């Protein structure tokens, strides 16, 4: 009984509309079969994504690529070489304090942007997990319903087989009546020519 109640609770959780929640169990199963719970969570409409979110995704995608790493290393090496060659007139002499300041600023800006992108990805993962949960739950409920129906069919089939076996046993045990013998007819005479 508690299993039946928990199944109904799960079904009602899947349904959004209050009128749908008041339906009978059979109607709910048919409604679940007709409704489509799964959706593609990785593709959100462009109007739901803000400009800042799109920029954060693009920056995080670029900052996490080999292109960015190689370009960044190239810029660092070029900065150091230029300042070493221009020893007397260098704009950032040896301890490269300006370079350290620039690297700190890049890291300070890049970290929150990457965090924003990760937060969006985490939200997508949450939606995907919820979507998977609902889809699995729907499948589980439908499979459970099918199992119950198959169990009912098997029970009914066993009852029919038992009844047929009883009837067959009764017909075998009943005294066999001798069929009335028909009088033998005389063989037709052959006419001689």
ABEGO torsion letter per residue (X at the ends): XAAAAAAAAAAAAABABAAAAABBAAAAAAAAAABBABBBAABBBAAABBAAAAAAAAAAAAAABAAAAAAAAAAAAAAAAAAAABAAABABBAAGAAAAAAAAAAAAAAAAAAAAAAAAAAAAAAAAAAAAAAAAAAAAAAAAAAAAAAAAAAAAAAAAAAAAAAAAAAAAABBBBBBBBBBBBBBBBBBBX
